[in-house]
Amino acid sequence: MEERLSPFFEQLDGVYRQGFPEAVEAFLRESLCRAEAETDRELELAVRNELGSFFRGAGRYEESLSAFRRAEFLAGELRGRGSGAYATVLNNMAGTCRLLHRASEAESLFLRAMECYRQAGLEDSDAYTSVLNNLSLVYRETGELGKAIDYLLRALKRLEGRGDRQAELAVTYNNLTTLYQAAGDRDKALLCVNRALQEYEKCPEEQRVHYAAVLNSLAGFLCGQGDLRRALALYRQSAQYTRRFFGENEEYGITCQNMRWVYERLGDREGAVAVLERAEAVYTRLFGAKSDRARAVAEDLRRLRAEAAL
């Protein structure tokens, strides 16, 4: 079955490499229409799963969840609820729930995914390792730092020593950076962020999908050390990677906000206003002008403009 679908995935990879999110969405929607018209449920499963991931990357979380829910139904019908394919959909859907701040639902789905992988004999797979990483993120966000670090170290043990897993290692080390920083262990955090950068720099350009998060982490460290101009350069690079792979999504807006604080500390209010205007545009498009996020940024903009006028 994977061989039959390989042309779809090859085409999708090619569209992603072009760097235009709107072209990716168009290709996926066209593929979905074809799958539905031909009653090709295997292709529909693949497309729905990819659409869920695409929408999540673009910050369109409700659309992502809807796509994954349909994929879950199809995976259960076509492959069985104890299959690796079903577990993968659960893992993906849980990731969207986490971003929607539905921690309990995300945790439940991740644990179900782990059990499915075990039932399918895939406990030693990369997919199982990804669930360990994802559960760590849930526990980090609920403040259970001990659990979060434990799950990440379990994931790291599986990845270390495998020369073909630089991207996954980089993501794992970056997540450990955040955890050690939250736990107050600055030395371990700095070691981890440097390892994350080293691993990402070994990756081909097209695999640096999550490089932006690593750059953000390192920029945060540099800000704390007062190295503001280097921090600003890294935030700019992070924004470029985010826009390249996902468009101007929520993470792009957050990076713009991070740049705003650096510009302010450098005494450059015009620069701060410019990046905050970009953040406001992103949040207004994603969440609406009346959303808490957009309104908070709009209020900050009013204050900054007033100060700049003095």
C-alpha angles and dihedrals in degrees: 000000000000089000091054090052096044094097089058093051093044091053091046092052089051093052092048090052090058088068099226113122092194089059090051091052092047092051093049093048091049090049091050092052090051093048092050094045091051094039087235100161095177091056090044090054091052093046095046090051092049091046090053090053093045094050091047091053089050092052093248094130102166091052088048092052092048092053093047093049091056089046090052091055092048094046091051092049097043104033106017132253092269096054131110090241091056091047090052092055091048090051092050094046091049090054090058092047089054091054089050087056092246093137098166093050091045092050092050092050093047091051090049089051091053091051091049091051089051091050090050092051092247100121090120094050129111088241091061090050090053090057090054088054092047095048088052089057091053092051091046090056093047090051095248094133096166092057091043094054092044094055092047094050088051089053093046092053089057094049102042115102094023108117094198097059104072095129093052091045091051092052091048094049091047091053090049088052091059093046096049090046090052090047090053096247099130096169094057090043092055092048091051096049091051090050089049091054092046092052094046092050088060091057125093112254094253091057095056092094095136097033090110091067091054092049089050091053094050091045089054090055092049090051089053090052092048095248092134102161094053089046091053092050090053093048089052090050090048091053090051092053092047092051091046096053103028109012122234096330133155092284089053089054092049091051090052088053090050089053090050091062092050092049090050092051088050089053093245104133093167090057090047092052093048096054093041089054088056091050091050091051091051095049093044091053094045103037107013132259092273095053118116091244096052094042093051091052091045090054091050089051092053090052094047093048091049091051091047090054094055 
